[in-house]
Amino acid sequence: MSTPHALESQFVADQLALRTVIANGVRTQPEGDYILYWMQSTHRFEENWALRHAILEADRLGKPLLIHQGLDPTYEHANDRIHTVILENARALHRRAERLGLRYQFVLRRRRDDDRRVVDRLAARAAMVVTDLFPTAGIAERTARFAARAPCRVVMVESHAIVPSGAFVKEEYAARTIRPKIAKLLDLALEPVADRPPRKALPDSVWRSLEVDRVNFARFNVSAEVAQCEIDHAVPAVPFASGLDGARARLDAFVRDGLEDYAERRNEPSDTNGSSRLSPYLHFGQISAAEVLRTVRGAAHPESAKKFEDELVTWRELALNFCLRNRHYGKLRGLPDWVHRSMEKHKDDPREAIYSLAQLERAESHDELWNAAQRELVRTGYMHNVTRMLWGKSVLLWTARYKHALDHLILLNNKYGLDGRDPSSYGGIQWCFGKFDRPWFDKPVFGVIRPMSLARAREKFDAEAYIRMFPA
Ligand SMILES: Cc1cc2nc3c(=O)[nH]c(=O)nc-3n(C[C@H](O)[C@H](O)[C@H](O)COP(=O)(O)OP(=O)(O)OC[C@H]3O[C@@H](n4cnc5c(N)ncnc54)[C@H](O)[C@@H]3O)c2cc1C
């Protein structure tokens, strides 16, 4: 491994230049008490480019740094499942912050009419606000609204991708167009950086004077707190070892037992270690994709590592590019023209079945394999990649309009999936409708969108074993 770059190196400056977007036209306020890092999507301190930028700005202006994370009941699909993951990780972050010399606070807004202006009050005393650049989960919209009223400069920094998202300024057409561009930049982007805390500590007097009701993790019972929140309690928490330790344990288990035969085992949905199952950790930013890739490359399975790299980097960063560069990423309008021509031609084709959202949600289709996939999602917060493709393609066939299919899939995926609301959620779902793909042979309903069939899938993997794992 090469010697880590210092935080103030040219390397870090170059990477940050490609990850940073200024969100408003307001100037830095030199009299501010601190630099505020508002943590929204990158829930970690390690390999966090927004945090790096905030530390560098704090040092440049001679200010301390305050890291703030909050959780509201107002985000889309706010439920026990998502709340629990975020709060358990926050507890771990709180413990780690002290060790790393960072000042981190977490504020939980339990009810909709509780104090809703915490970040505004913190920004009123800040020289500058740094936050995460993230296109989905309502974060881009929330940041834009905040930046428009903030009294100081607001800067967004992307930490989701290994290769900085700013390296690709246009929407990429397909995996084959972004793959060679990523290949040229990946090794450089993976070079390690020596992280360190800011030079100036936040004075206790400032910490105490902030008017915030921060969580005291010394006496904090996550499930009792979640029960008090004004959120959807019908989507319960699921077993999940939230946090960097959990992510590293999952990664180690996969490298030990799954990576060697990843190319084959990833095609078997009943094989629980055949793929990494890191998507929730990556979604919440609990572990960086760079750490995952370095670990996988360090294992002695170069062929499998290459295949895994293609999923983790090419497909994941293609999805990020799509959501950043196509504002219709959650709509049929985000799809290419050939898909629209095909959908127009086939919109009135007879469907083999039409299901309502409620029937789909309750896993009441005529196909037990599809129902098992839906039950996996609802019960565990995860669905295997192979069944996810079949799940999405089938719903396209089972609604009266393509738009209903897209809306139902996005809702179910994002409501139940621990990895939902992610750029990869939209990339994956839109792939079912032809995004990133090419036209195939014309068929009823699918038109020239690549078809997939639940019946044919049964010949390729052990569907019965999978169905048995998620019984009605
Ligand atoms: C209909 C549909 C919905 C999807 N919804 C989501 C979602 O909500 N969240 C999500 O993270 N992924 C989603 N995907 C992509 C993919 O199915 C999951 O990322 C993958 O199954 C996660 O399992 P894993 O962590 O074991 O993946 P692994 O095979 O171990 O791959 C490692 C990582 O690479 C990334 N990755 C793998 N495949 C893809 C892909 N096709 N597109 C983008 N990134 C990928 C993920 O971050 C994943 O954790 C969806 C795909 C489809 C077809």
Ligand as a Chemical Component Dictionary entry (heavy atoms), coordinates in Angstrom:
data_LIG
# 
_chem_comp.id                   LIG 
_chem_comp.type                 NON-POLYMER 
_chem_comp.pdbx_formal_charge   0 
_chem_comp.three_letter_code    LIG 
# 
loop_
_chem_comp_atom.comp_id 
_chem_comp_atom.atom_id 
_chem_comp_atom.alt_atom_id 
_chem_comp_atom.type_symbol 
_chem_comp_atom.charge 
_chem_comp_atom.model_Cartn_x 
_chem_comp_atom.model_Cartn_y 
_chem_comp_atom.model_Cartn_z 
_chem_comp_atom.pdbx_ordinal 
LIG C1  C1  C 0 -35.333 -3.894 -9.223  1  
LIG C2  C2  C 0 -34.010 -3.633 -8.547  2  
LIG C3  C3  C 0 -33.963 -2.861 -7.390  3  
LIG C4  C4  C 0 -32.745 -2.605 -6.769  4  
LIG N1  N1  N 0 -32.743 -1.833 -5.627  5  
LIG C5  C5  C 0 -31.570 -1.575 -5.010  6  
LIG C6  C6  C 0 -31.549 -0.781 -3.827  7  
LIG O1  O1  O 0 -32.588 -0.335 -3.339  8  
LIG N2  N2  N 0 -30.338 -0.513 -3.256  9  
LIG C7  C7  C 0 -29.178 -1.019 -3.764  10 
LIG O2  O2  O 0 -28.108 -0.752 -3.201  11 
LIG N3  N3  N 0 -29.171 -1.767 -4.880  12 
LIG C8  C8  C 0 -30.331 -2.071 -5.512  13 
LIG N4  N4  N 0 -30.323 -2.846 -6.631  14 
LIG C9  C9  C 0 -29.037 -3.340 -7.172  15 
LIG C10 C10 C 0 -28.598 -4.716 -6.617  16 
LIG O3  O3  O 0 -29.658 -5.613 -6.709  17 
LIG C11 C11 C 0 -28.131 -4.619 -5.175  18 
LIG O4  O4  O 0 -27.184 -3.599 -5.037  19 
LIG C12 C12 C 0 -27.478 -5.916 -4.701  20 
LIG O5  O5  O 0 -28.359 -6.987 -4.867  21 
LIG C13 C13 C 0 -27.106 -5.798 -3.247  22 
LIG O6  O6  O 0 -26.666 -7.023 -2.757  23 
LIG P1  P1  P 0 -25.150 -7.239 -2.335  24 
LIG O7  O7  O 0 -24.752 -6.151 -1.430  25 
LIG O8  O8  O 0 -25.019 -8.617 -1.840  26 
LIG O9  O9  O 0 -24.424 -7.058 -3.743  27 
LIG P2  P2  P 0 -22.982 -7.550 -4.223  28 
LIG O10 O10 O 0 -23.194 -8.450 -5.376  29 
LIG O11 O11 O 0 -22.178 -8.049 -3.109  30 
LIG O12 O12 O 0 -22.359 -6.208 -4.815  31 
LIG C14 C14 C 0 -21.580 -5.306 -4.017  32 
LIG C15 C15 C 0 -22.185 -3.929 -4.059  33 
LIG O13 O13 O 0 -22.201 -3.430 -5.393  34 
LIG C16 C16 C 0 -23.349 -2.604 -5.593  35 
LIG N5  N5  N 0 -24.177 -3.207 -6.649  36 
LIG C17 C17 C 0 -24.311 -4.518 -6.944  37 
LIG N6  N6  N 0 -25.134 -4.683 -7.997  38 
LIG C18 C18 C 0 -25.534 -3.458 -8.363  39 
LIG C19 C19 C 0 -26.394 -2.962 -9.384  40 
LIG N7  N7  N 0 -26.992 -3.782 -10.263 41 
LIG N8  N8  N 0 -26.604 -1.628 -9.468  42 
LIG C20 C20 C 0 -25.995 -0.783 -8.619  43 
LIG N9  N9  N 0 -25.173 -1.185 -7.632  44 
LIG C21 C21 C 0 -24.947 -2.508 -7.510  45 
LIG C22 C22 C 0 -24.120 -2.606 -4.280  46 
LIG O14 O14 O 0 -23.738 -1.462 -3.560  47 
LIG C23 C23 C 0 -23.635 -3.872 -3.606  48 
LIG O15 O15 O 0 -23.740 -3.846 -2.211  49 
LIG C24 C24 C 0 -31.537 -3.118 -7.295  50 
LIG C25 C25 C 0 -31.600 -3.888 -8.461  51 
LIG C26 C26 C 0 -32.810 -4.152 -9.074  52 
LIG C27 C27 C 0 -32.833 -4.984 -10.320 53 
# 
loop_
_chem_comp_bond.comp_id 
_chem_comp_bond.atom_id_1 
_chem_comp_bond.atom_id_2 
_chem_comp_bond.value_order 
_chem_comp_bond.pdbx_ordinal 
LIG C1  C2  SING 1  
LIG C2  C3  SING 2  
LIG C2  C26 DOUB 3  
LIG C3  C4  DOUB 4  
LIG C4  N1  SING 5  
LIG C4  C24 SING 6  
LIG N1  C5  DOUB 7  
LIG C5  C6  SING 8  
LIG C5  C8  SING 9  
LIG C6  O1  DOUB 10 
LIG C6  N2  SING 11 
LIG N2  C7  SING 12 
LIG C7  O2  DOUB 13 
LIG C7  N3  SING 14 
LIG N3  C8  DOUB 15 
LIG C8  N4  SING 16 
LIG N4  C9  SING 17 
LIG N4  C24 SING 18 
LIG C9  C10 SING 19 
LIG C10 O3  SING 20 
LIG C10 C11 SING 21 
LIG C11 O4  SING 22 
LIG C11 C12 SING 23 
LIG C12 O5  SING 24 
LIG C12 C13 SING 25 
LIG C13 O6  SING 26 
LIG O6  P1  SING 27 
LIG P1  O7  DOUB 28 
LIG P1  O8  SING 29 
LIG P1  O9  SING 30 
LIG O9  P2  SING 31 
LIG P2  O10 DOUB 32 
LIG P2  O11 SING 33 
LIG P2  O12 SING 34 
LIG O12 C14 SING 35 
LIG C14 C15 SING 36 
LIG C15 O13 SING 37 
LIG C15 C23 SING 38 
LIG O13 C16 SING 39 
LIG C16 N5  SING 40 
LIG C16 C22 SING 41 
LIG N5  C17 SING 42 
LIG N5  C21 SING 43 
LIG C17 N6  DOUB 44 
LIG N6  C18 SING 45 
LIG C18 C19 SING 46 
LIG C18 C21 DOUB 47 
LIG C19 N7  SING 48 
LIG C19 N8  DOUB 49 
LIG N8  C20 SING 50 
LIG C20 N9  DOUB 51 
LIG N9  C21 SING 52 
LIG C22 O14 SING 53 
LIG C22 C23 SING 54 
LIG C23 O15 SING 55 
LIG C24 C25 DOUB 56 
LIG C25 C26 SING 57 
LIG C26 C27 SING 58 
# 
